[in-house]
Amino acid sequence: MNLRNVDLNTLVILDALLETRHVSQAATKLCMSQPAVSRQLKKLRELFNDPLLISTADGYILSDKALHMRQQLSSVLESLSDLLDNEAFHPNHARETLRIYGLEAESSAFLMLHLPRLQKDAPCMRFEILSQPGCPFKLLERGEVHLVISGLEPDHSTQQLYHHPLCHTRFVCIMGQHNPLAQRQQLTLEEYLACNHGVVSITGTGASEIDRILAQTGLKRQVAFWLPNFSLAAGLCEQTNTILAVPLVVAEFLQGRYNLHTCELPATILPPPFVIQLYWHQRHHQNAMCRWARQQIITAEKAVSARRLN
């Protein structure tokens, strides 16, 4: 395929078609007539030698090639937009999509605060939240998300990543208010090891940091529940004698929604404090929409931190 023969406007039309999977809906989104979009779809099929959209009894589905192209195309168009568009971002008129990665803990503790404000200022934008366990920094590298909120640290390509601290936090222990230990301010190591524990899988692989610390001293705890998210874990703590180690900022969020008690972990197994950061990739550093979203989140978090100190 000779790039000199490719009209970039057709790629914008292709992006709309792949997103909506519907000719008339794509036409509405692009402010074009349906016949005009149909003609462009015919040209795109010839250009890529592929049907792209396949008609079925239940509507259009994407071909294998179209499925493969969809995410790459969005990233390419965003990069082109950044290259060509140096105008100021106007959130009240914006129709872009902002994609944020945050595991369930970070999403609950931070995005529940920020998303309503972002949506209020940019009512026509779409906000997509990804939270599946895994490495969020690879998503940044591939351009699949614009922002990451995480307490994890990247282990590669750090020269291409920017970050800003949102919150300094540490691990604490949560349990139901009915738990026999619920009056304690700090657990002893013996009390801690005698409990049934819940573990929330953050990355989806490997042992937790507390289990690694225990293993170094030849100790092991009884894990009763291996769980996918903190909300389920908090519910189990509320109804059973299970205890759970969580970041303090998450514990504060969960206490407002569940009948929980928070206390300190035994000092000998306490992981070091850490920072929850806002990350973004070099590819989106100058993107006007991303600059706006970053500034909104950072400014709001500064206000929250100031209230905590007071």
N, C-alpha and C positions, 0 to 999 in steps of 0.2 A: 504494500500500500504506500503510495507516494503522499507524504504529508502536505505537499503543495496543492493537492487536489481535495483536501479536507477543509470544509467550511466549519469553523469553530461554532457557529450558531447551531449547526445540526447536532453537535454534541450536547448543547443545552437542551435541545428538544429530546434527544435520546435520554438524557438524565431524567427529564420529566416523565417520559414514557415508562422507564424502568421503575420509577418511584410509584406512579399511580397505577400502572398496569392497565391503563384504560385510555383510549385515544381521545374521547371527549373530555375526560377529566384533565388530561394533560393539556388539551387545547384551552380549557378554562384557566388553568394555572398559568399558562404562557400568554394569555390574552390573545390567542390566535383562533382562527376558524377551524372547525373539525376537518374539513376537506384539506386545508393547508397542512395540518399535522399528519393526515393520512398520506399525503404526497411525500412528506419528509420521511415518514416511516418506510415507505417503499424504497426511497433512495438509500436509507440507512441499511435496509436489508440487502440491497445490492452492494453497498460499500463493504459490509462485513461478511457478505456471503452466508447469511444466517437469518432465520425467521425472527429472532429476537423475542417478539411477542407471539405466542401461539394461541389461537382461538380454541376454546373448549366450550362445552355446554354450560359451564359455570363461569364463563368469562375468560379473560386472557391469563395465561401463565407465562413465565419467563423461560426461555431456552437455557440450556446449560451455559452457553457462552455469555448470555445476558446476565445470568446470576454471577458469573465470574467477573464480569466487567463492572457490575453495579457499584461496588465499594471503591474500586480503583478510579472509576469515572468521577465520582463525587470528590475524591481527593484531588484529582487533576484539575477539575473546574475551580475548586477552592484556591489552589495554588495560582491558577491563571487570574482569578479575581483579585487575589492579593497583589499580583504583579501589575495589573492594569488599573486598579481602583485605589487611589490615594485620598479619596474624599472622606470627610468625617462620617462617623457612624451615627445614624439617627434611630435609636431603639423604638420610638413610637411608630415608625413606618417600616421597620425591618421585618423581613419574612424569612430570614435565614434559619437554619437548624443548628443549635449548639449542642454538642455531644460531650457529656461529662461522665467520667468513670469514678465511681466511689463504691467501695464495698458496703455491705448493708450497715455496718457500724458507722462509717463516715457519712453515708447517705442520710441516715437517720439524724445524726448529731449535727450535721452542717447543712445539708441540702434542704431539710425541712424548714430551716430558717431562711435560706437564700432564694430558693426557687419561687416562692410567692412574690417576693420583691422583684426578681428579674422578670417574671411574667407580667406583673403590673406595669413595669416600665416599658416592656416590649410585648404588647398583647398579641401581636400577630406572629411572633416567633414560635418555633417548636423547640422544646427542650427534651433531649433523649438522655436517659440515665442508664449506663451499663454497670452491672455489678457482679457478673459471674466471676468465681474464683480464678486466679491466674495472674500473669504478669501484666500490670497496666502499662508499663513503660514500652512494651512492644506495640501496644495499641497506639501510643503517642508516636512512635517511630513510623508506623505505617500510615499515620494520618487518619486513623479510624475514630479517634476522639480528639477534642480540642483541649480539654483540661482533665487533670487527675487530682483527686483529693485522697491522700494516703499517708499512713504512718510507715509504710515500707520505704526502703531506700533502693535506688537503682544500682545494679552491679555492673553496668556497662553503658557505653554511649553517653556518659554523663556530660561530656563537653557540648552535646546538642540539647541538653535539657536546662530549662530555667525553673527556679522554684522560689516560693515565698512562704515563710512559716505562718501557719494559721493558729496553732495552739500547742503549747507545751503540756504534756500530760504524763501520767504514770499508771501502772496497773494497780487495781484494787480488787477486792473480793465482794461479790454480791450474793445475797441469799434471801429467801423468803422471810417475812417478818415473824412467821411462826417457828422458824428454825431455832432449836435449843441454843445456838450460838449467836442469836441475833442481838444480844445485848453487849457483845464484845466489841471493843474498839480496834483490837488487833488480835489475830489468831496466832497461837503458838504453832510451831512446826508439827508437833504431835497432833494437835487438834485438826490441823489442815489435812494431814495425811490420813486421818481416820474418817474423813468425809467422802461421800460420793461426789464426783466432779463431772461437770459438763465442759466440753471443749468445742469451741466454734472454729471450724476450719477456715482460715483466712486465705491461704494460697491454694488450698486443695491438695497440697502435698506436704509430707514431712511432719516431724514432731513439732509441738509447740515450744516456745522458748522456755517456759517453766519446766516442761518435761526434760529439756536438754540440761537445764540447771540441776534438776533432781538427779539425772543420770550421772552427772559428774561426781556426785557424792554417794552413788550406789543406791539411791532411793527411787521409789516409784509410787505414784498415786493411783487410786482406783477411779478410772474413767468410766462412768455409767452411761454417758450420752456423748456421742460425736455428732455435732449439729451443724446445719448449713447457715444459720443466721442467729443474731442476738435476740431478736424478738421471741423466737421459739424457745431459746435458752432461758430468757427472763421468765416466760410463762411457766416453764418447768421448775425453776427455782421458787417461784411463787407458790406452787402446788405440791412440791416435794422438798426433801431436805438436801437436794443437790445444791452445790455452790459453784461459782463461776468466777474466773479472773477476767476482768475487762478493763479497758482504758477508763480512767476517771471521767473523761468527757462523755463517754458512752454511758457510764453508770448514772451520771447526772440526768441524762436524757431518759433513760429507762425508769428511773425512780419517779418521774412525773407520770408514768403510764402503768406501772406495776407496783404491787405492795412489797417493796424490797428494802432490805437493810444493807448498808455499805460499811465495810471495815477494811483495815489495812491487812495486807498479806504478811506472812512471816518474813522478817528482814533477811534471813539467810537465803531465801529463794526468790526475792523480789527482783525482777528484771530492771535494768536501768531505765530512767525516764527517757522519753523520746518525743519527737516533734511530728505533728501531723502537718504535712506540707501541701501547698497548691503547686502542682507541676504543670508545665507546658513545654512543647517542643519548639525548636528553632523555626520550624516551618510555619508556625502560627504566631510567632512573636510579634510581627508587625500587622497581623490581621486586625482590622479595626473592630470587628465584632468581638474578637477574643480579648483585645485590650479593654474594651468596655466591660465585658463580663468579669475579667480578672479584677479590674478596679472596683467594681461593685462588691465582689466577695471580700476582697482585702479590706476595703473601707468598713464594711459591716462587721468583720471580725475584730478590727481594732476597737470598734465601739463596744462589742461584747466583752472583749478582754478588759477594757477599762471599767466596765460595770462589775466584772468579777473581782477586780482589785479593790474596788470600793465596797 
